[in-house]
């Protein structure tokens, strides 16, 4: 290509020489190269400078710069800034694939990885995991078929969602919230300080419906009223499924469920004008075979006639106090003993409680004042302060009202009590309370709790005749698992029969009677459906069977 000619027109020598010097500079570039890359290479290797004018719109486009022509060696640090790139100046279509690689992006570059959130786990919790070890921020699923430790009792064999929150990503301080997937109102929350403290699961009341209080509509069937609440029946209204004695009378119907689980319901019906006209019944709903017991009269508020008319039964007019767990609290064997013998029977049952106290961290820790060993200390001292406080805490924070049983105990004059029965052990076994040595004095061990109970009560009231009752056979550990007690130990490898034998041995060593309901009640794998509602709690027939056994034993003492 020819050189650019000099200027020779009407310019003075000074201007002409300046212009011609510029032309010499341009002419010095090798402009005969056969391709764009060669021309630009020659220029860039020299002293030439690329200016804004030379990079005007479309001055250099993708078709003019072969792939790889400009590399990182030709782009100095900070040579291109935000101010040098107009909006839209570089388009994706102008950058060939792989033209800019990770090597060309400095460590200070902003990448997707650097903009990602702090990792938020979303995992299924493996079977046999202790929930207190799940400590990373995230949301986890627990499956109904898996086995987990450290669960709220109502979540056992249920699917659930576990939300974990840490403070500033420091896993030493953790909040866990657990929610049953099918019933979101069943939600619990707790605080964990790793390696130091694991809090109790507390009921999250924010999702719990308020207790119902309303008038029962006319023609309603009370059998279907299974939500926690207090309901008013109006005299003159027609209601199905109430005791004949209550027809055409106003009444209060109180409905209590087991830990907000409407499958297990106790109904108490009381005539408003005469509160000693009270009936109770148990309902197990759901599934293919719902169970509704008959209405049974509650005799606990009926004052004995004066003078008492002897019936000839050895227990007639005697005062009996029955201590126990849910088989006592929600069962009717105490009422049946009273009806059959003429005795005055006081039910002091606390569902879920044990002979021994539970260790801190246990889901029954807040119930320790209602264990038999703690109740015996309360009876001995007459100091109900701790028991009252525990009952209020359970009512306010765990939706479990035990205040009526506490009041019955407080109103009992043990100087006039003739007999007591002590019916515990099934929850000690299921809760893995250690048996301990025969001579143990540890209130957190089963044998120790028996020894202390006997000492406390008989030291204060040596006239009271005491009968120990063993647990009955169980058709399951947890509802529906089919792990009957003959062949299935608890997770510590201890069988229920070992707790039965411990009761008999300890009672015998203190020269006290015991009765083996495990072997002598007739409740077994063949009769469970007849005598048990859920493989553990008793039907009306089951209560009738054990009431006869207990009354017979007391009569001979």
Secondary structure as GFF3:
##gff-version 3
##sequence-region A 1 557
A	DSSP	alpha_helix	13	27	.	.	.	ID=ss1
A	DSSP	alpha_helix	36	44	.	.	.	ID=ss2
A	DSSP	three_ten_helix	62	64	.	.	.	ID=ss3
A	DSSP	three_ten_helix	72	74	.	.	.	ID=ss4
A	DSSP	three_ten_helix	82	84	.	.	.	ID=ss5
A	DSSP	three_ten_helix	92	94	.	.	.	ID=ss6
A	DSSP	three_ten_helix	102	104	.	.	.	ID=ss7
A	DSSP	alpha_helix	112	115	.	.	.	ID=ss8
A	DSSP	beta_strand	121	124	.	.	.	ID=ss9
A	DSSP	beta_strand	129	130	.	.	.	ID=ss10
A	DSSP	three_ten_helix	131	133	.	.	.	ID=ss11
A	DSSP	beta_strand	138	142	.	.	.	ID=ss12
A	DSSP	beta_strand	148	149	.	.	.	ID=ss13
A	DSSP	three_ten_helix	153	155	.	.	.	ID=ss14
A	DSSP	beta_strand	160	167	.	.	.	ID=ss15
A	DSSP	beta_strand	170	180	.	.	.	ID=ss16
A	DSSP	beta_strand	187	193	.	.	.	ID=ss17
A	DSSP	beta_strand	197	198	.	.	.	ID=ss18
A	DSSP	beta_strand	202	203	.	.	.	ID=ss19
A	DSSP	three_ten_helix	205	207	.	.	.	ID=ss20
A	DSSP	beta_strand	212	215	.	.	.	ID=ss21
A	DSSP	three_ten_helix	222	224	.	.	.	ID=ss22
A	DSSP	beta_strand	229	233	.	.	.	ID=ss23
A	DSSP	three_ten_helix	244	246	.	.	.	ID=ss24
A	DSSP	beta_strand	251	258	.	.	.	ID=ss25
A	DSSP	beta_strand	261	271	.	.	.	ID=ss26
A	DSSP	beta_strand	278	284	.	.	.	ID=ss27
A	DSSP	beta_strand	291	292	.	.	.	ID=ss28
A	DSSP	beta_strand	296	297	.	.	.	ID=ss29
A	DSSP	beta_strand	319	324	.	.	.	ID=ss30
A	DSSP	alpha_helix	326	329	.	.	.	ID=ss31
A	DSSP	alpha_helix	333	341	.	.	.	ID=ss32
A	DSSP	beta_strand	344	349	.	.	.	ID=ss33
A	DSSP	three_ten_helix	365	370	.	.	.	ID=ss34
A	DSSP	alpha_helix	372	381	.	.	.	ID=ss35
A	DSSP	alpha_helix	385	398	.	.	.	ID=ss36
A	DSSP	alpha_helix	403	410	.	.	.	ID=ss37
A	DSSP	three_ten_helix	414	416	.	.	.	ID=ss38
A	DSSP	beta_strand	419	423	.	.	.	ID=ss39
A	DSSP	alpha_helix	426	430	.	.	.	ID=ss40
A	DSSP	alpha_helix	446	460	.	.	.	ID=ss41
A	DSSP	beta_strand	465	469	.	.	.	ID=ss42
A	DSSP	alpha_helix	496	509	.	.	.	ID=ss43
A	DSSP	beta_strand	513	515	.	.	.	ID=ss44
A	DSSP	alpha_helix	517	520	.	.	.	ID=ss45
A	DSSP	alpha_helix	528	531	.	.	.	ID=ss46
A	DSSP	alpha_helix	540	555	.	.	.	ID=ss47
###
